[in-house]
Every structure is written in structure tokens, then in C-alpha cells.
């Protein structure tokens, strides 16, 4: 039986390709923790997670001092057991973002190692439901952009075969959001999907008010209309509008998704593999949503989520926000507006080790003698 003998930790800071502004924040950087796991048979697996500009050093400290040392000597194939052991090892800080992000970096590394040892791509090892998935783009829909820019980007992406665009909402007045959405709809026609995202920026009364505009524009969903911990607010909003309510990027446990699904507070689940704590809990949430006949459309991390949405049957879309091109040897494969997962064993991401090393702002190795 192979055991884990060494863990390498790194963190890089990626600057966004474009300016990204939503209703509550500006995305200024992506701190990206990496975990590389080595086993006694020579196997290697690499995983990662991310923060939007803050918290990365805290994630690395938890990995360095608590989680990575606990992996030494463990059987890397026991992914479920390891995940639960590490969760309870950090019970005083779970459920929470820092713990989940650290767990995700480890869990994705273990899945990468397992898939490589089995000579299977992740999308097949985790289910193999479909060989490709339609894309919608977020990169041209940020809140600070002028209406003409929104329209031009949507038209361009439609011409490239993309099936939809996400437009950030949360302008000072409802009329401004309405004008932006109406201009995009007029340009792309009725068959092109428009998603909207408020980034938790509204009160319940304002969300109900703006949902009427979204209905008139035929949008695909109303994403994060309210603070993520306001389950009952989302229940009330869901009762007041025909627009599907999408939530999930700001949730950190499967139980939080359970509460939303049982309450009828959301009809689209946007579980984020990094923020939920890895592939192991991501798959549980996706299958739980399937049992409720609810669609999964994950948030960000398109290069990793590509394999996961192709693994499960209830995922319709992949969000297009490129961020890893500077540290990978090849971009995500796109054909006629659809993303195609890699058939190479592992996560399906071809890392550029030299580029990662050059961008590293933290590096540490954990061994049995540490």
C-alpha cells in the first residue's frame, strides 16, 4: 500500500486579465494556494483553491501547521476518510471559508493523484455524464462597464458560439439595470441566455422590485440577490418571482445547501469546488441537488469545474472566466462555444511548473521528519 510521504505547498497571486467590479467589491487579485502530494510509489497529485485578494496567508498557515503534517503516512486512496479526519481536526474553525479553502487544495490534489494512478480523467472517474458542456461568459458583463461594451461583448461571444452572457446588476437605480439588460437583449435576441448577478447586494424589498425587471427581460437566473445566510429571504423572493434564484458561491458546507433545497429557496445551485472544501463535498452537493431536480451551475474555477460538470447529469452550464492561462501549458479546450474536458489522467489541467515557481510568494515542504 502506498502512503503519503511528502507535501509541497505553494501560493501564487494572479492578477485578473480584465478589471472586475460587481455590486459589492472589486476583484483585484487571486491568491492561489497549491498543494502537491507525493506517495511512496512515486505518484504525484496537484490541487489548488483560491481567494479573491485576501486570506491567502491564513489558508497557507492552516495547511503548513495543521493539515499537511496530518497527511504524512496516510493512504492517499482513502479520500473520504482523509477529508473527514481533516475536517474534525479543524472543528474549531469549521464551517468557514479558510478551512474549506485549505481542505479543497488537499482534496483536489488527492483526486488528481487517484485519477492519475487509475489512468482516468476526472470527468470520467467522477461519473462521466457528458463529454462537453455549453459556456456562458461573465468577463464582459462587469458592473463598471458601459452599456455599449456589454452589448458588444455579448454579440461577439454569441458569434463565437457561446450560449449566454452574465450581466452584473446593482446600479444605483433600477432604471439603470433595466436599460443595460434591455440593450443586451435587443442585440442578441430571445434565444441567447442572459444571466444576472447581484453579488448579495440587495435587501429583500429591492430584490423583489428588481426581479420584475428581470422577468421582463427574460433572464436565465437571478444570482445571489441577498446575503447568503438569509435563507428565509430567498424563500420569500422565490415565491414572488418566476425568475430562477441561483445561490451557492458563498456557502461552505453541504448542510447549508441542504437548508436551501429543503426550503425551496433556490432553483439553481452554484456550488464552488474551492469554497465547499473540494471535489469530495462538491459531488455530494451536486447529487443532492439532482435529488431535488435542481440544476448545478458552479461558480468560477472553470478549468476545474469543467471536469465536474461533465461528471454529473444535472449541470447545464460552465461559467467562462479565464484566470489560469499564465500558469498552464495549454488553455481550456473550446469548440463551438462548448468546453471539452481533457482525457488526460487527473484533473485535466496541464500546469506550467516553471511559471508557478516564478510567481510563487510562499513555498514550504512537509515531510515525515518535519
N, C-alpha and C positions, 0 to 999 in steps of 0.2 A: 504493500500500500504506500503510495506516495504521500508525503507530508509537506506542508509549507515550511520552507527553510529561510526565506528572506523576503523582505518587503522594501520596495523603494518608493519614497514619497517625493513628489514634486508639486510645485504650483507655478503657473504662469498667469500673466494678466493680459488679456486680449482686448484691444481697443475696437469698438464697433466700426463696421465698414461705413455706416452712414449715421447721421445724427438721429437718435431715437428718443422721442418725447411722447409721454402719454398723459393722462389726466392727473397723475399724482407724482411723477418722477421723470428724470432724465437718465437714460441708460448710458453711463459714462465709461464703464469697463466691465469685463467679465473675468473675475478671478476664477481660475480653473484648476482645482486640485486633481492630481493624477496619483493613482496607486498601481504599482506593478508588483504582482505576486509571482514568486518563483517556487517550484516544488522540487522534491528530491529526485524526480525522474527527468528533470530538465525542462519541464513545461513552464511557460510564461503566459501570464494574462495581464492585460492593462485595462483599467477602468478609470472613470472620471466623473466629476459633477461640476457645479458652478455656483457662483454668486453674482448678483448684479452690483458689483462695485464695492461691497463691504462684507465683512465677516469671514473672508478667506483665511486670515491668520488664525482665527478661532477654530475653523474646521481643521486646519493643519495641526494645531496643538492637540486637539482631541484624537486625531489619527496617530500622531507621534507618541503621545504619552499614555494612551489608554487602549485604543482599538488595534493598531498594528501589532504591538507586542503580544496581544492575546491571540493572534493568528498563528504564531510560530508553533510548529509541531502538529497543527490541525490537519485533518484530511480535507483537501480542498473540494472534494466532490460532495461533501455534506453541506451544501449551500444553505438549505433551510435551517439546519441546526446551528450553523455559524451565525446566520443573521439573527436568530432569536437569542443566542447566547450574548451577542454583542449588544443587542437592544437592552437586555436586562442588566448587562454590565454598566450601561449608561442610564439606568432607570431614573436617576435623579434629574436628568436633563432631557428625557423623552416624555411626551412627544414634543418635538421642536425642530426648528429649521437646521440649527448647527448639527445636531445629532443625525438627522435624516440625510443631510448632505454628505456627512462623513461616511455613514453606512452605505450610501449609494456608490461612492467611489470604490469601496471594497467589494460590494456585491456585484457591480458591473465587471470588476476585474476577475472575480471568481467565475462568472458566467463566460467571460472571454476565454479563460483557461479551460473550462469544461468543454466548451464548444470546439476549441482547437484540439483538445485531446480526443474528442469524439469525431473530429474531421467533419463538423457540420456548421453551417452558418446559423447565427442566432435565430433568424426568422423561421427556419425550419425546425430547429431544436425546441423552440418555444411554441410551436403549433403549426406553422406553415399554411395559414389560411388563404393567402393570396400572393401572387408573385410581383405585384406593383400596386401603387396607391396614388390617387389624384392629389395634386398640390393646390393649395391656396397660398397667396403671398401676403405677408404683413409688412415687408420692407418699404413699400411705397405708400403706406397709409397712416403715418405718424401724425400726431395732433398738431404739430407746429407747421406742417406743410400747407401751402396754399391750395385752394381748390383745383386750380388748373394742373398742378403737379399730381394730385390724387387721380385726376381723370386721365392724364397722360400715362401714368404708370399702370393703371388698370387696363387701359386699352392695349398697351404694349404687352402686358402679361397674358391677356386674353389671346392676342395674336400668337404668342409663344405656346399656346395650348393649355395654359393654366385654367382651372375651373372656377376660381374665385379670388377675391381680394378682401382683406380685413381693413376696415377703416376705424381708427381710434375716434371715440367721441368723448364729450366732456367740455365743449366750448362754453363760454360764459353764458350764452343764451341758447335756448332750444332752437331758435331760428337759424343759428349758425350751423349747428349739426345737421339740421334739415337741409339747408342749402347745399352742403358738401355731399351728403348722401344722394340727394336728388340729381345733382350734376353727374355723379358717377353712374347712377342707374340709367340716366338718359344716354350716356355714352356707350355703355356696354350691353344694354338691352336686358330683357327679362330672364334670359336663360343663364346668365353669368351670376354666380352667387356673390352676395355681399355680406360679410360678417361684420359685426360691430363689437367694440371692446371699450368698456368704461373704466377698467382697472380699479374697481372698488370705489369709484369717485362720487357716487350719488347717495342721497338719502332715499328712503323708500318712496316718499311722495314724488320726488323729482324723477325717480326711475319709472314710476307708473306713468307720469306725464310724458316722458320721452319715449316710452315704449309705443305710444300711439303713432309717433313719427316713424318709428322703425317698422311698424305694421304697414304703414302707407308705402314705404319703400321696399317692402317685400324682403327684408333681410333674413339671412340664414340663422342667425342667433344673436342674442344679447349677452355678451360675456362680462362676467364679474361686475354686475350692476351695483352691488352693495358690498360692504365689508364681508370677508369670507366667513367670519364667525357668526353672522346673522342668519341663522338657518330659517327662523320663522319669517323674517323679512323676505327671504327668497320664496318661501311658501306663498305668502300673500301676493307677491309680484307675479308668480306663476299663475295664480288664479285670475289675475287682472289682465293678462295679455295672451295673445295667440303666438307671440314670438318665442321660440325655444330659449330657455335660460341655460347658459353654459357656465360651469364653475369647476374649479379644481386645482389651478396652478398654485394657489396659496393654501393648500391643505397638505398635511404632513403625516397622516395615518389612514389606514383603511377604514377605521371606525368612523372618522369624520365623513368619508364618502357614504358609508352606511346610513348615517343620520340624514344626509341629503336625499338619498334614494328612497329610504323608507317614508320620508315626509313628503315626497313629491315636490321637492324644492328645486330640482334641476332635471332637465331632459337631455343634456349633453354633459358628459364627464371629460374634463381636461386634465387628467392625472399626469403629473410631471415626474419622470423616472428619477430625477435627482432629488426632488423635494419630497417624494414619497418614501425614499430610502433605498431605491434600487429596483432592479428587474424583478426580484422575488415578490415584493409587495405590489409592484405595478401590475403584474399579471393577475394577482388576486383581485385588484380593483376592477380591471378590465372584465374579468369573468363575472364578478358580482354585478357590474353594470349590464352585462349580457342577460343575466337572470331577470333583470328589471326591464329588459327590452330597451335599453338606453345606449346611445351611441358614444363611443370613445374617440375624442379628437385631442390628442395630447398637446401640451404647451412646450414650445421652444425645442432645443436639442434635436433638430431634425435628423442629424446623422445617426443618432442612436435610436430615436423613436421610429425611424423608418423600418427597422427590423421588427420592432414590437407591433406596429400597426399592421404589418403584413403577417404577423403570427396569429392574430385573433380575428374572429369573424365580424365583430361589431364596430370596426374602425373604418370610417368613410374618407377621412382627410388626413393629410400631413401638412403642418404649418411650415412655410418656407421662410426661414431667417438664416442666411448663411453666416457662419461665425468661425468655422474651423479651417477654412481654406489655407491659412498661413501656417498651419501645423500638421497638415495632412499631405500625403503624397499624391492623392487623386481626389477630385471633388465628388460629391454625391452624383450618382448617375440619374439623368433626367431624360425621358423620351416622351415627346408629345405632351408635355405638361404633367407627366406622371413620374414619380420616383420609383426606381428599381433597386431593390436591396442586393447587396453583394452575395455571391455564392461562395466566397472565401470563408474558411472556418473562422469562427469568432464573432465579434460584434459587427463586423463588416466595415470597420474604419481602418484605413491604412495610415498609421501615424508616421510623421516625419520626426524621427528621434532627434536629429541634429537641430531642427527648428525649435523643438520643445526645449532642448537643453539651452539653446541660445536665449530663449525667453524666460528661463526659469528664475523665479525670485525666492524660491525655497527648495532645498534639497536635503533629504535625510534618508539613511538606510537603517533598517531594523533587522537584526539577526538574532539567533538564539543566544548569543553572548552579550546582547545589548543590555 
